[in-house]
Amino acid sequence: MPAFRYKGKPLVYFAAYKKHIGFYPGAEGVRNFEADFEERKYAYSKGAVQFPISGDLPLDLVNKIVRFKVEEIEQKKS
């Protein structure tokens, strides 16, 4: 599964499926954005969220999650 890395650490993983795009920001990445997922009616689990393939990718939300993950990595390095 492809992933983006930041400072040698996994940032987010992603994968394409028949009906959705799986986005894997890890448990903390999901936990901090559950309200956004529920508001937009995205299916999610402990470490993943599903973006329907039939709609536009929510780039604003993806950006927020990635910024959160970058900050998480920065804090762990401190």
Helices and strands as residue ranges (DSSP letters): E 3-6, E 9-16, E 20-24, H 26-31, H 34-39, E 43-44, E 49-52, H 59-77
